[in-house]
Amino acid sequence: MKIAFVLTDGFSNFEFAALFEPLARLHRDGLLPDLQWDLCALTDAVSDQNGVQVNPTCVCQPLSGYDLLAIPGGAPGAADSASLVDWLKSAADAPLLAASGNAALLLAAAGLLQGKPAAATPETAPALQASGATPQTGGVVEAEGIFTTAGAENVAALGLRLAEKLAGAPAAEQVRRSMGLPVAAGDMPVAAPAVREASVSRKTRETSIDLKLAIDGSGQHSIETGVGFFDHMLTQIAVHGLIDLDLKVQGDLHIDPHHTVEDVGLALGDALRTALGDRRGITRTASSFCPMDESLARTAVDLSGRPYSVFKINWAGDTVGGMPVSLIEHFLESFALQGRFNLHIEVPYGRDAHHQAEAIFKSLARALDAAARYDSRRCGAVPSSKGILF
């Protein structure tokens, strides 16, 4: 497969790079290993808008035989050059043609946009119409294998659309991710999110745990830890977080519930971390207030990849449901540690330890649900200025 990048004096290096990079990555990333390209011009050297000289690899040769011709805009008056227009006519049989910015005027002048829609600005619309094209506003305009775009902000979308055309949507999405270039959701299809679920089997001399978790569930649950109040609290996570949870535990309860509660926290965190994957496209941070009669809990989470937990709770008693309240905090700490997220919980008031605990687990569930949701505006990008969550 061969691409010709057509360069003219005064071309925009920005537009060239926006077209070149996603297409070149198809080759470099092994998505189209047989891909080749030429820098084509009518002269031995051309200069961009800033006077930087480029030496083409193909000079004054017919433009037939290429699978795609891509022309960056920027060159003023290029469509007025008879030699350039005649040269472009040799590309009439190319399966794919693309032009960014005012380069569409070159295609129009060569008669290649006759009767076809083309992306236009108020400045280019009259000339396009005079050449037989139909000016249109919008991001990327496609018609019978000819792609045009108007406005520098849309050139990256054009490059990615061409990558999709050559190699398919999954390859284009991989290129977009590797470049860290989020584009508008309407500019190109984004792969559907993967199923976010995980299974964990954890066996020690103290506990045996089998756990299945699905983040995007409906709250279905089957929970058997041997600690009744703990089962009741984990049920709140499933039901109010819309997390499907299947949990079977055999622990050394003849000693006390400590190992069971701690190890469930570790296993649940492990499953959450695995199900979240690289955390692309998620909302990431969320908080929730939840009342339970006279008690109020507020929880904030950041699915940042960094474990940290803070608790501010004045418990109304030392135990609840036969379970020490200290184990509730220990469970939450273990969950955040293995799940690799920030967890801050505060209970500003409450008179009943059962109500305090239930408010905590309900607010935690709702915060997790909100933080793990996909944000369509991110188009699958990592919600971090660093570009990675770990």
N, C-alpha and C positions, 0 to 999 in steps of 0.2 A: 504494500500500500504506500502510495507516494503523495506528499503534500508539497505544494508550491506556495511559499510566502512571497507575495509580490510587493516589492518595495519601490517607492518613488521618492524623489528628492523632497524633503520637508515632512516625511512621514512621522507620525507620533510613536516614539519609542515605547511609551506607556501602553498604547493600544497594541503594538506589536508584541510586547511581553505578555499582555493579557490573553492574546490569542495563542502565542507560541507555547507558553509554559504548560497549560493543561494537556495540549496535544503531545508535546515532547515527553511529558511524564508517562503517557501511555506506553511509550517505548522503554523509558528508563525503569519503570516499575514492572516491566514484564507483561503488561496487559495487551500490548500489540508489539511483540518482539520484532516483527518484520517491517515495522513502520520506518519510512525514510522521508527526508524532506530536503528541499533546496530553497535557498534565498535567491529569488529571481529578480532581475532588473534589466533595463535596456542599456545600462552603462556599466563600466568597470567599477565604479564606486558611486554610492549614494550617501547623502547625509540626512540625519534626522532633524527635527525642529530645533535642536540645540547645536547643530553643526557637527555632531559626532559622525565620523565617516564609517561606513560599513561596506565591506567588499563582498558582493554577492558570489554565490557558488555557481550560478547559472546565468550567463549574460546573453541577452538578445536571442534567446532560443524560443521556439514555439511553445505555447503553454498547453498543448494537447498532451494526453498521456498521463495526466495527474488525476488522482481520485478526488482531490480537494484543492481549490485555490482559495487562499485566505489573504485579504488585502486590508492592512491597517490604514485608518484614515489619518488626517492631519495635513496632508500635502495640499497647499493652496493652489487652485487653478489646474490641478492635474487633469481634470476632465476636459480642459481646453487644449490639451496636447494631442494633436492628430496621430502622432507616432504611438503614444501610449494607448489611445483608443483602438487603433488598428491592431496593435499587439494583443490587447485583451480579447479581441474577436476570435483569436486562435483558441480561446478557452471555452468556446460555445458548447463543446461536447463533454465538458467536465461533469461528472455526476453531481458534485457538490461545489457550490460557490459561496463565499462568505465575504462580507465587507462591513467594516465598522466605521461609524461616523460618516464623514463626507466622501469616503471611498465608494459609497453606493452610487455617487454621481458618475464615477468611472464605469461601473457596470451598466448604468442607464445609458450613458453616451455610447457604449459599445453595442447597444440594442439588446442587452441580455436581461433587462427588466421590463421589456415590452409587455403591457397588459398584466403585470404582476404587482402585488403590493410590496412596498418597501418602507422601512423605518425612516422617518423624516423629522427634521426640526423645522421651525418656521423659516429658517434661512435656506434650507435645501429643498423644501417642498415644491416651490415653483419650478425649479430646474428638473426635478424628478418627474413632475407632471408633464412638463414640456417634452420630455423624452419618452412619454408613453407609459410611465409607471404610475401606480396609485399610491400616493403618500399615505402613511399610517403613523399614528402615534403608538407608543408602547415600548416594551423592553426589547424583545427579540422577535422579529417578524420572519416567518418561514413560508416560502411558497415554491413548490416543485423543486426542492433541493437547493434553493437560493436563500441564504440567511443574511439579514441585514439588521443593524442596530444603530440607534441614534442616542448620543449622550455617553460620556466617558464612563458613567456609573454602571452602564449595562454591558460593557465590553467583556468583563469577567464572565458574566452569564453566557455571552455568546461563545467564548472559548470552551466553557463547560458543556454547552449544548452540542458543540461540534464533537467534543470527546465522546459524548453519549451517542451521537449519530454514527461514529466510526466503530465504537467498541461496546456499546450497550449501556443501559442505565446503571447496572452494578459497578462497572468499571469507572464510569464517570463519577459515581458517588465516592468510590475509593480515591480517585484523584482529588476530588473536592476536599475530602477529609485530610488527605496528606498535605494539601496546600494550606489548610486552615482558612478556607475561603467560604464562609457562609453566604448563601445567596437567598434571594426572596423565594418563598415556598412555591410561588407560581412560575418561577423561571425554569425549573427542571424538577422532575419527579424525585422525591426522596424515598429511599428504601424504607419499607415498613419496619417499625421497631421490632427487635427480636423478642421472642417469648422470654419473659423475665422470671425464671423459676430456678430452684436449686434443691438438691437433696444432700443431706449431711448424715453420716453415720459416725458416731463418736463412742468409742468403747474404752473405758478405763477400769481399774479395779474397784472404782467407787460408783460408777454409773454406766449405763448402756442406753444410748439415745439414738433413735431413728426419727428424722425430721424431714418433711417436705414442705416447701414454701413457694407460693406464687404471688408475686407482687401485684399483678393486675388481675386480681381475683374478685370474688363477690362476698367474701367473708365466711365461706364454708370452712368448717373446722372439726377436727377430732383430736382432743387433747387429753392425755392421760399421763400425769407426772407422779401420781400418788400423793400429791399435796393438794387437797381440795381447794383451798383459797387461792393457791398459785394457779391452778387450772382456771379458776374464775377470772383472774386478772389477765392471763394469756388470751382468754376468750375475748376480752375487750379489745386487744390488739387486732385480732382477726376480724371481728365484727365491725368495729369502728374504723379500722384502717383498710377495710375491703381487701384483706390479705387472706388467701386460702392457706390454711395451716393444718398439717397432719403431724402429730407429735406423740411418740410413745417413749416412755422413760421407765427404766428400772434402776432405782438408786438405793443406797444404803440408808434407808429411812429408819432402820433400827438404831442408828447412831443419832442422826438429826437430819433436817432437810437441807443443810448447808450445801453439801456437794451437789445435790440434785438441782437446786436453784441456780447455783453458780454455773454449772456445766450446761444447763439449758440456755443461760445467757450467752455463753460462748458459742454454742451450736447455732442459736438463732442469729447471732451476729455474723457468723461464718456464712450462713445461708443467705442473709441479706446482702452481704458484700459480694458474694458470687453472683447472685441474681441481678444486681445492679450493673455488673460488668464494668465497662470503662466510664459509665455514668454520662455518656454523651446525650445531650438534648434534654436532660432533666431540669426541673425547676431549681433543685439543689437545696435551697434554704426555705424554711417555713416555720410558723409558730401557731399555737392553738391555745385558747383559753377554754377550760371546761369546768362547769360547776357540777357538784354532786350534793344536792341539798345545801347544808350550811358550809360546805367546803368548796374551795376553788383551787384549781391547779393551772399553771401556765407552763407550756413546754415549747422550747425552741430547738430546732435541729438544723444542722448544716452537714449535708452528705458530702463532705469535703475530702474524704480520704484520710483525714487526720483524727485520731481518737482523742477525745477529751470529754470530761463530764463534770458538771457542777450541780450540787443539790442544796437548796435552801428550804428545809422542811422542819417545822416544829411539830413532831408527831404527838397525837393526843393520847398515845399509849405505847407500851413497849412491844406488844404483840397484837396481831390481828388474825383471826381465824386459826389460832394456834401457831402462827408463823412469826418469828421476830421481825419487826419492821426494819431492822438493820439489813436483813437479807433482801428486802425490796431494793434498797439502794445498791447493794452488792450485785444483784441481778442486772440492774440498769447500767451500772458501771461496766460489767463484763460484756453486756450487749453492745455498748458504744465502743468498747475497746476492740472487740473482734469484728464489729461491723464497720469500723474505721469512720466514725462520724462524731461531730460535736453534739453534745446533749446537755442542755441546761434546763433544769426543772425547779420551779419555785411553787410552794404552797403558802400563800400569804396568811391564810386563816383556815380554821376547821376545828370542830370539836369531837369528831368521830374518826378514829384511825381507818376504819373500813371505808368511809366516805372519802377520806383523803387519798387512800391508795387507789380507789376506783377512779377518782377524778384524774389522778396522775396517768393511769394507763389509758384512759379514754383520750386525754389530751395528747399523749405520746402517739397514739394510733393515728389521730387526725393530722398531726404534724408530719409524721412519716408519710402518710398518704399524699399530702400536698407537696412535700419536698421531692418525692420520687416520681411525680407525674411528669410526662413529657410536655415541654413547652414548644409548640409548633413554630414559634417565631425563631427559635434557635436553629431550626433545620438540621438537627443532629450535631451541632457544634458542642464542644466541651464548655460547660459554664464556668470558665476560669480564665483570668487574664494571663495565667501561666501557660494555658493551652493543654493542661493535663491535670487530672485528679488521681491521686495515688494513695 
